[in-house]
Amino acid sequence: MDRIVPHRELGRTGLELPSIALGSWHIYDRMDFADAVAMLRYALHRGVTMFDIGVYGAPGSTPTHTDVLWGSIMRAIGVPRKDYLVSAKLWIEGFGEHGFRPQLENLFLRTGIEHADLVVLGDLRRTDVSLEELLTDLDGLRRAGLIHVWGVNNWSADAIGALQRIAADRDLEPPRFAQLKYSAARRSIPDGKPFAELFGPGFALEASDVFEGGILAGNTEPGRAIGRDPGGIRETIRGCLPRFTSLAAELGATPAQLCVAFSLTHPATTTTLLGASSLTQLRDDLGAFALLDRIGATELRALVEPFWADRGIVDPEGP
């Protein structure tokens, strides 16, 4: 039987997050519904009690329904809302006259939930919205009981520092975590000095893209959309896969387990976001805890050092 996933408090917020959370991007719309129900029921049973969801599809683009399917899956399982956490994506591109609330209410409509425990702001690509506006709007959503805490996705350390200073000056809720690409191959930003100065008791790391879209887990040609390729290192990552796979085998593990275990070695990691699309994958991923127990964080980080592909290529400051 796989072990129960440990939980860690997110800063001093009172929220206990599982060390592994499940994402929804290009997941549930690729799965048989009954298989998805079985996978999420198993996840909940093993302590994976946090789900990252979002409305993935801009107006005019091909509609996606992975968030709608997630809501149906949870209703089919019949799990009480108090027994799991939802981390919702909000897009700054859609921030308008009424702030983020229309996006959030649309997500609630599609999923059947009434509040988000965490929200994650997407990449900062607009210059016509001030940080003060974002902070004030999010604080209003928090006071209305629609969200609890919030963080950012792939923001620079400088921009996050600015958010923290403004929040302190105006007595507003600051960001509590950064969702960052973090893997044995992509380490420059989370392991760099700018973020080391941010991470601490009040600010944490949520590791994402730990499999590089499945490539590091052995799927060299993913048949679905995957994340951006900062630094243009993806071909380098593909090239190191045979050696990475061999190292995992030497450690008595799978490449996926080595990926997840590495992400958990960062001292600021509160949770690692995974995109499991089958029960078999999820069971395999959970084996990362046994690997980490056997090898230890220090030794594991030393062993994967040769696979650090973005060192000296990607600015540790972030986007």
Contacts in CASP RR format, 6 or more apart in sequence:
PFRMAT RR
TARGET T0000
AUTHOR 0000-0000-0000
METHOD contacts of the structure
MODEL  1
MDRIVPHRELGRTGLELPSIALGSWHIYDRMDFADAVAMLRYALHRGVTM
FDIGVYGAPGSTPTHTDVLWGSIMRAIGVPRKDYLVSAKLWIEGFGEHGF
RPQLENLFLRTGIEHADLVVLGDLRRTDVSLEELLTDLDGLRRAGLIHVW
GVNNWSADAIGALQRIAADRDLEPPRFAQLKYSAARRSIPDGKPFAELFG
PGFALEASDVFEGGILAGNTEPGRAIGRDPGGIRETIRGCLPRFTSLAAE
LGATPAQLCVAFSLTHPATTTTLLGASSLTQLRDDLGAFALLDRIGATEL
RALVEPFWADRGIVDPEGP
2 46 0 8 1.000
2 283 0 8 1.000
2 286 0 8 1.000
2 287 0 8 1.000
3 46 0 8 1.000
3 286 0 8 1.000
3 289 0 8 1.000
3 290 0 8 1.000
4 46 0 8 1.000
4 47 0 8 1.000
5 18 0 8 1.000
5 19 0 8 1.000
5 20 0 8 1.000
5 46 0 8 1.000
5 47 0 8 1.000
5 48 0 8 1.000
5 286 0 8 1.000
5 289 0 8 1.000
6 18 0 8 1.000
6 19 0 8 1.000
6 289 0 8 1.000
7 16 0 8 1.000
7 17 0 8 1.000
7 18 0 8 1.000
7 19 0 8 1.000
7 47 0 8 1.000
7 49 0 8 1.000
8 16 0 8 1.000
8 17 0 8 1.000
8 19 0 8 1.000
8 270 0 8 1.000
8 271 0 8 1.000
9 15 0 8 1.000
9 16 0 8 1.000
9 17 0 8 1.000
9 270 0 8 1.000
10 16 0 8 1.000
10 17 0 8 1.000
10 118 0 8 1.000
10 149 0 8 1.000
10 176 0 8 1.000
10 177 0 8 1.000
10 204 0 8 1.000
10 270 0 8 1.000
11 176 0 8 1.000
11 200 0 8 1.000
11 201 0 8 1.000
11 202 0 8 1.000
11 203 0 8 1.000
11 204 0 8 1.000
11 270 0 8 1.000
12 201 0 8 1.000
12 202 0 8 1.000
13 148 0 8 1.000
13 149 0 8 1.000
13 176 0 8 1.000
15 85 0 8 1.000
15 117 0 8 1.000
15 118 0 8 1.000
15 148 0 8 1.000
15 149 0 8 1.000
17 50 0 8 1.000
17 85 0 8 1.000
17 270 0 8 1.000
17 271 0 8 1.000
18 47 0 8 1.000
18 48 0 8 1.000
18 49 0 8 1.000
18 50 0 8 1.000
18 271 0 8 1.000
19 264 0 8 1.000
19 269 0 8 1.000
19 270 0 8 1.000
19 271 0 8 1.000
19 272 0 8 1.000
19 289 0 8 1.000
20 48 0 8 1.000
20 260 0 8 1.000
20 271 0 8 1.000
20 272 0 8 1.000
20 274 0 8 1.000
20 285 0 8 1.000
20 286 0 8 1.000
21 48 0 8 1.000
21 50 0 8 1.000
21 51 0 8 1.000
21 52 0 8 1.000
21 85 0 8 1.000
21 87 0 8 1.000
21 206 0 8 1.000
21 271 0 8 1.000
21 272 0 8 1.000
21 273 0 8 1.000
21 274 0 8 1.000
22 40 0 8 1.000
22 43 0 8 1.000
22 48 0 8 1.000
22 50 0 8 1.000
22 51 0 8 1.000
22 52 0 8 1.000
22 273 0 8 1.000
22 274 0 8 1.000
22 275 0 8 1.000
22 276 0 8 1.000
22 282 0 8 1.000
23 51 0 8 1.000
23 52 0 8 1.000
23 53 0 8 1.000
23 273 0 8 1.000
23 274 0 8 1.000
23 275 0 8 1.000
24 51 0 8 1.000
24 52 0 8 1.000
24 53 0 8 1.000
24 54 0 8 1.000
24 56 0 8 1.000
24 66 0 8 1.000
24 67 0 8 1.000
24 70 0 8 1.000
25 54 0 8 1.000
25 56 0 8 1.000
25 66 0 8 1.000
25 275 0 8 1.000
26 56 0 8 1.000
26 66 0 8 1.000
26 224 0 8 1.000
26 225 0 8 1.000
27 66 0 8 1.000
27 275 0 8 1.000
27 276 0 8 1.000
27 277 0 8 1.000
28 36 0 8 1.000
28 66 0 8 1.000
28 69 0 8 1.000
28 70 0 8 1.000
28 73 0 8 1.000
29 64 0 8 1.000
29 65 0 8 1.000
29 66 0 8 1.000
29 69 0 8 1.000
30 224 0 8 1.000
30 277 0 8 1.000
31 39 0 8 1.000
31 277 0 8 1.000
31 278 0 8 1.000
33 69 0 8 1.000
33 72 0 8 1.000
33 73 0 8 1.000
33 76 0 8 1.000
35 278 0 8 1.000
35 279 0 8 1.000
36 69 0 8 1.000
36 73 0 8 1.000
37 73 0 8 1.000
37 76 0 8 1.000
37 77 0 8 1.000
38 279 0 8 1.000
39 276 0 8 1.000
39 278 0 8 1.000
39 279 0 8 1.000
39 282 0 8 1.000
40 51 0 8 1.000
40 73 0 8 1.000
40 74 0 8 1.000
40 77 0 8 1.000
41 77 0 8 1.000
42 279 0 8 1.000
42 282 0 8 1.000
42 283 0 8 1.000
43 49 0 8 1.000
43 282 0 8 1.000
44 77 0 8 1.000
44 79 0 8 1.000
44 83 0 8 1.000
44 84 0 8 1.000
46 286 0 8 1.000
48 282 0 8 1.000
49 83 0 8 1.000
49 84 0 8 1.000
49 85 0 8 1.000
50 84 0 8 1.000
50 85 0 8 1.000
50 86 0 8 1.000
50 87 0 8 1.000
50 117 0 8 1.000
50 271 0 8 1.000
51 70 0 8 1.000
51 84 0 8 1.000
51 85 0 8 1.000
51 86 0 8 1.000
51 87 0 8 1.000
52 87 0 8 1.000
52 88 0 8 1.000
52 89 0 8 1.000
52 120 0 8 1.000
52 273 0 8 1.000
53 66 0 8 1.000
53 67 0 8 1.000
53 70 0 8 1.000
53 86 0 8 1.000
53 87 0 8 1.000
53 88 0 8 1.000
53 89 0 8 1.000
53 107 0 8 1.000
53 111 0 8 1.000
54 66 0 8 1.000
54 67 0 8 1.000
54 88 0 8 1.000
54 89 0 8 1.000
54 107 0 8 1.000
55 64 0 8 1.000
55 67 0 8 1.000
55 89 0 8 1.000
55 103 0 8 1.000
55 106 0 8 1.000
55 107 0 8 1.000
55 110 0 8 1.000
56 64 0 8 1.000
56 66 0 8 1.000
56 67 0 8 1.000
56 89 0 8 1.000
57 63 0 8 1.000
57 64 0 8 1.000
58 93 0 8 1.000
67 107 0 8 1.000
67 110 0 8 1.000
67 111 0 8 1.000
68 110 0 8 1.000
68 111 0 8 1.000
70 111 0 8 1.000
71 110 0 8 1.000
71 111 0 8 1.000
71 112 0 8 1.000
71 113 0 8 1.000
74 84 0 8 1.000
74 111 0 8 1.000
75 112 0 8 1.000
81 113 0 8 1.000
81 114 0 8 1.000
85 117 0 8 1.000
85 118 0 8 1.000
86 111 0 8 1.000
86 113 0 8 1.000
86 115 0 8 1.000
86 116 0 8 1.000
86 117 0 8 1.000
86 118 0 8 1.000
87 116 0 8 1.000
87 117 0 8 1.000
87 118 0 8 1.000
87 119 0 8 1.000
87 120 0 8 1.000
88 104 0 8 1.000
88 107 0 8 1.000
88 116 0 8 1.000
88 118 0 8 1.000
88 119 0 8 1.000
88 120 0 8 1.000
88 147 0 8 1.000
89 119 0 8 1.000
89 120 0 8 1.000
89 122 0 8 1.000
89 153 0 8 1.000
90 100 0 8 1.000
90 103 0 8 1.000
90 104 0 8 1.000
90 119 0 8 1.000
90 120 0 8 1.000
90 121 0 8 1.000
90 122 0 8 1.000
91 103 0 8 1.000
91 121 0 8 1.000
91 122 0 8 1.000
92 121 0 8 1.000
92 122 0 8 1.000
92 123 0 8 1.000
92 124 0 8 1.000
92 125 0 8 1.000
92 126 0 8 1.000
92 129 0 8 1.000
92 134 0 8 1.000
93 125 0 8 1.000
93 126 0 8 1.000
94 103 0 8 1.000
95 126 0 8 1.000
95 129 0 8 1.000
95 133 0 8 1.000
95 134 0 8 1.000
95 137 0 8 1.000
96 102 0 8 1.000
99 133 0 8 1.000
99 137 0 8 1.000
100 119 0 8 1.000
100 137 0 8 1.000
100 138 0 8 1.000
100 141 0 8 1.000
101 137 0 8 1.000
101 141 0 8 1.000
101 146 0 8 1.000
104 116 0 8 1.000
104 119 0 8 1.000
104 141 0 8 1.000
104 146 0 8 1.000
104 147 0 8 1.000
107 113 0 8 1.000
107 116 0 8 1.000
108 114 0 8 1.000
108 115 0 8 1.000
115 145 0 8 1.000
115 146 0 8 1.000
115 147 0 8 1.000
115 148 0 8 1.000
116 146 0 8 1.000
116 147 0 8 1.000
116 148 0 8 1.000
117 147 0 8 1.000
117 148 0 8 1.000
117 149 0 8 1.000
118 147 0 8 1.000
118 148 0 8 1.000
118 149 0 8 1.000
118 150 0 8 1.000
118 151 0 8 1.000
118 177 0 8 1.000
119 138 0 8 1.000
119 141 0 8 1.000
119 147 0 8 1.000
119 150 0 8 1.000
119 151 0 8 1.000
120 150 0 8 1.000
120 151 0 8 1.000
120 152 0 8 1.000
120 153 0 8 1.000
120 179 0 8 1.000
120 206 0 8 1.000
121 134 0 8 1.000
121 150 0 8 1.000
121 151 0 8 1.000
121 152 0 8 1.000
121 153 0 8 1.000
121 155 0 8 1.000
121 175 0 8 1.000
122 152 0 8 1.000
122 153 0 8 1.000
122 154 0 8 1.000
123 153 0 8 1.000
123 154 0 8 1.000
123 155 0 8 1.000
123 319 0 8 1.000
124 152 0 8 1.000
124 155 0 8 1.000
124 156 0 8 1.000
124 159 0 8 1.000
124 319 0 8 1.000
131 159 0 8 1.000
131 162 0 8 1.000
131 163 0 8 1.000
131 166 0 8 1.000
132 166 0 8 1.000
132 170 0 8 1.000
134 163 0 8 1.000
135 163 0 8 1.000
135 166 0 8 1.000
135 167 0 8 1.000
135 170 0 8 1.000
135 172 0 8 1.000
135 173 0 8 1.000
135 174 0 8 1.000
136 170 0 8 1.000
136 172 0 8 1.000
138 147 0 8 1.000
138 150 0 8 1.000
138 172 0 8 1.000
138 173 0 8 1.000
139 172 0 8 1.000
139 173 0 8 1.000
141 147 0 8 1.000
142 148 0 8 1.000
142 149 0 8 1.000
142 150 0 8 1.000
142 173 0 8 1.000
149 173 0 8 1.000
149 176 0 8 1.000
149 177 0 8 1.000
150 173 0 8 1.000
150 175 0 8 1.000
150 176 0 8 1.000
151 175 0 8 1.000
151 176 0 8 1.000
151 177 0 8 1.000
151 178 0 8 1.000
151 179 0 8 1.000
152 159 0 8 1.000
152 160 0 8 1.000
152 163 0 8 1.000
152 175 0 8 1.000
152 177 0 8 1.000
152 178 0 8 1.000
152 179 0 8 1.000
153 178 0 8 1.000
153 179 0 8 1.000
153 180 0 8 1.000
153 208 0 8 1.000
154 178 0 8 1.000
154 179 0 8 1.000
154 180 0 8 1.000
154 181 0 8 1.000
154 318 0 8 1.000
154 319 0 8 1.000
155 178 0 8 1.000
155 318 0 8 1.000
155 319 0 8 1.000
156 194 0 8 1.000
156 317 0 8 1.000
156 318 0 8 1.000
156 319 0 8 1.000
157 194 0 8 1.000
157 195 0 8 1.000
157 197 0 8 1.000
157 198 0 8 1.000
157 316 0 8 1.000
157 317 0 8 1.000
157 318 0 8 1.000
158 194 0 8 1.000
158 317 0 8 1.000
160 175 0 8 1.000
160 178 0 8 1.000
160 198 0 8 1.000
160 203 0 8 1.000
161 198 0 8 1.000
163 174 0 8 1.000
163 175 0 8 1.000
164 174 0 8 1.000
164 175 0 8 1.000
164 198 0 8 1.000
164 203 0 8 1.000
166 172 0 8 1.000
167 173 0 8 1.000
167 174 0 8 1.000
167 175 0 8 1.000
168 174 0 8 1.000
174 203 0 8 1.000
175 203 0 8 1.000
176 202 0 8 1.000
176 203 0 8 1.000
176 204 0 8 1.000
177 203 0 8 1.000
177 204 0 8 1.000
177 205 0 8 1.000
177 206 0 8 1.000
177 270 0 8 1.000
178 195 0 8 1.000
178 198 0 8 1.000
178 203 0 8 1.000
178 204 0 8 1.000
178 205 0 8 1.000
178 206 0 8 1.000
179 206 0 8 1.000
179 208 0 8 1.000
179 273 0 8 1.000
180 189 0 8 1.000
180 190 0 8 1.000
180 195 0 8 1.000
180 205 0 8 1.000
180 206 0 8 1.000
180 207 0 8 1.000
180 208 0 8 1.000
181 189 0 8 1.000
181 208 0 8 1.000
181 209 0 8 1.000
181 230 0 8 1.000
182 189 0 8 1.000
182 190 0 8 1.000
182 205 0 8 1.000
182 207 0 8 1.000
182 208 0 8 1.000
182 209 0 8 1.000
182 210 0 8 1.000
182 263 0 8 1.000
182 266 0 8 1.000
182 269 0 8 1.000
183 207 0 8 1.000
183 209 0 8 1.000
183 210 0 8 1.000
183 211 0 8 1.000
183 212 0 8 1.000
183 216 0 8 1.000
183 259 0 8 1.000
183 262 0 8 1.000
183 263 0 8 1.000
184 216 0 8 1.000
184 244 0 8 1.000
184 258 0 8 1.000
184 259 0 8 1.000
184 262 0 8 1.000
184 304 0 8 1.000
184 307 0 8 1.000
184 308 0 8 1.000
185 212 0 8 1.000
185 216 0 8 1.000
185 233 0 8 1.000
185 236 0 8 1.000
185 237 0 8 1.000
185 240 0 8 1.000
185 307 0 8 1.000
185 308 0 8 1.000
185 309 0 8 1.000
185 310 0 8 1.000
186 209 0 8 1.000
186 212 0 8 1.000
186 230 0 8 1.000
186 233 0 8 1.000
186 309 0 8 1.000
186 310 0 8 1.000
186 314 0 8 1.000
187 308 0 8 1.000
187 310 0 8 1.000
187 311 0 8 1.000
188 308 0 8 1.000
188 310 0 8 1.000
188 311 0 8 1.000
188 312 0 8 1.000
188 313 0 8 1.000
188 314 0 8 1.000
188 315 0 8 1.000
188 316 0 8 1.000
189 195 0 8 1.000
189 314 0 8 1.000
189 315 0 8 1.000
189 316 0 8 1.000
189 317 0 8 1.000
189 318 0 8 1.000
190 205 0 8 1.000
190 207 0 8 1.000
190 266 0 8 1.000
190 268 0 8 1.000
191 266 0 8 1.000
191 316 0 8 1.000
192 316 0 8 1.000
193 316 0 8 1.000
194 316 0 8 1.000
194 317 0 8 1.000
194 318 0 8 1.000
195 205 0 8 1.000
195 268 0 8 1.000
195 316 0 8 1.000
199 205 0 8 1.000
199 267 0 8 1.000
199 268 0 8 1.000
200 268 0 8 1.000
203 268 0 8 1.000
204 268 0 8 1.000
204 269 0 8 1.000
204 270 0 8 1.000
205 266 0 8 1.000
205 268 0 8 1.000
205 269 0 8 1.000
205 270 0 8 1.000
206 269 0 8 1.000
206 270 0 8 1.000
206 271 0 8 1.000
206 272 0 8 1.000
206 273 0 8 1.000
207 263 0 8 1.000
207 264 0 8 1.000
207 266 0 8 1.000
207 269 0 8 1.000
207 271 0 8 1.000
207 272 0 8 1.000
207 273 0 8 1.000
208 272 0 8 1.000
208 273 0 8 1.000
209 227 0 8 1.000
210 216 0 8 1.000
210 259 0 8 1.000
210 260 0 8 1.000
210 262 0 8 1.000
210 263 0 8 1.000
210 272 0 8 1.000
210 273 0 8 1.000
210 274 0 8 1.000
211 217 0 8 1.000
211 256 0 8 1.000
211 259 0 8 1.000
211 274 0 8 1.000
211 275 0 8 1.000
212 226 0 8 1.000
212 234 0 8 1.000
212 237 0 8 1.000
213 219 0 8 1.000
213 222 0 8 1.000
213 226 0 8 1.000
213 227 0 8 1.000
214 222 0 8 1.000
214 226 0 8 1.000
215 222 0 8 1.000
215 234 0 8 1.000
215 237 0 8 1.000
215 238 0 8 1.000
215 241 0 8 1.000
216 237 0 8 1.000
216 241 0 8 1.000
216 244 0 8 1.000
216 255 0 8 1.000
216 256 0 8 1.000
216 259 0 8 1.000
217 254 0 8 1.000
217 255 0 8 1.000
217 256 0 8 1.000
217 259 0 8 1.000
218 241 0 8 1.000
218 245 0 8 1.000
218 255 0 8 1.000
220 238 0 8 1.000
220 241 0 8 1.000
230 310 0 8 1.000
230 314 0 8 1.000
230 319 0 8 1.000
231 310 0 8 1.000
231 313 0 8 1.000
231 314 0 8 1.000
232 313 0 8 1.000
233 309 0 8 1.000
233 310 0 8 1.000
233 313 0 8 1.000
233 314 0 8 1.000
236 309 0 8 1.000
237 309 0 8 1.000
240 306 0 8 1.000
240 307 0 8 1.000
240 309 0 8 1.000
241 255 0 8 1.000
243 306 0 8 1.000
243 307 0 8 1.000
244 255 0 8 1.000
244 258 0 8 1.000
244 304 0 8 1.000
244 307 0 8 1.000
245 255 0 8 1.000
247 258 0 8 1.000
247 303 0 8 1.000
247 304 0 8 1.000
248 254 0 8 1.000
248 255 0 8 1.000
248 257 0 8 1.000
248 258 0 8 1.000
251 258 0 8 1.000
251 291 0 8 1.000
251 294 0 8 1.000
251 295 0 8 1.000
251 303 0 8 1.000
252 291 0 8 1.000
253 261 0 8 1.000
253 287 0 8 1.000
253 288 0 8 1.000
253 291 0 8 1.000
254 284 0 8 1.000
256 281 0 8 1.000
256 284 0 8 1.000
256 285 0 8 1.000
256 288 0 8 1.000
257 284 0 8 1.000
257 285 0 8 1.000
257 287 0 8 1.000
257 288 0 8 1.000
257 291 0 8 1.000
258 288 0 8 1.000
258 291 0 8 1.000
258 304 0 8 1.000
259 288 0 8 1.000
260 272 0 8 1.000
260 274 0 8 1.000
260 285 0 8 1.000
260 287 0 8 1.000
260 288 0 8 1.000
261 288 0 8 1.000
261 289 0 8 1.000
261 291 0 8 1.000
261 292 0 8 1.000
261 295 0 8 1.000
261 300 0 8 1.000
262 300 0 8 1.000
262 301 0 8 1.000
262 304 0 8 1.000
263 269 0 8 1.000
263 272 0 8 1.000
264 272 0 8 1.000
264 288 0 8 1.000
264 289 0 8 1.000
264 292 0 8 1.000
264 297 0 8 1.000
265 292 0 8 1.000
265 296 0 8 1.000
265 297 0 8 1.000
265 300 0 8 1.000
265 301 0 8 1.000
274 282 0 8 1.000
274 285 0 8 1.000
275 281 0 8 1.000
276 282 0 8 1.000
276 285 0 8 1.000
291 300 0 8 1.000
292 300 0 8 1.000
295 303 0 8 1.000
END
